C-alpha cells in the first residue's frame, strides 16, 4: 500500500470493513502488508499496534486534522 510514516488513518472493522471511530498515526512499516499504528483515540489510546493494510482507511482531509 502507499501508506507512509506520519499518515493519519482510521481503523476498519474486520468483518464489515467500515471505519471505526478510532484514529491513529502510522509510525512505521514492518513489511509491505503490515504497519505499526500509534492509536490516538479509543480504548487503546497511546499504544502502538500492528495492522494489515486492509484494516486501515486513509484519512485524506489534512485541513481537518489540526
N, C-alpha and C positions, 0 to 999 in steps of 0.2 A: 504494500500500500504506500501511499505518498504522505504518510504522517511523518512529521519531523519534530525534533525536540522543541518544546515550548508551545506547541499547538494546544488549543483548548478543545476538549472533546466531551461528549455526553456518553454515558454507558448505556448500551442497549439491553433490554430484557431478553433473556435467552430464548424462551420458546416462541415468542411473538415478534421479536425484532423491533419493538417500539422503544424510542428513547425514554429512559427513566429521568427523574428529576435529580440526577446525580452528575455533577460536573467535575472534570479533572483536567490535569495538565500532563502532557507527555514529557517524561523526564529521561527516557532512554529507550533504545530498541535492542531487544535481545537477539532477534534474527528477523527475517523478512515477514514473519507472521505474528510475532509476539512483541508487545510493548509494555514498558513499565509506566504506570499512570499514578501520579500523586492526586489522591482524591481530595477535592476542595469543598465538597458538600456531602451531607448524608451521615449515616452512622459510622462509616469508616473514614471520616474526615481526618486528614493528616497522615494517613497510611499510604504507602506505595504498594500497588497491587499489579499483578501481571494479567494482561488481557490479550486475546487474539484480535486481529484486525477487524473481524466481522462483528465484534462486540462493541466497537467504538463508532460513534457518529460524529462526524466533523462539525464543529461549531464555526460557521462561515460568516459571522457578522461581528468582526472585531470592534466596531464602533460601540456595541452594546456591552462589551466586557468591562471596560474601565470607565 
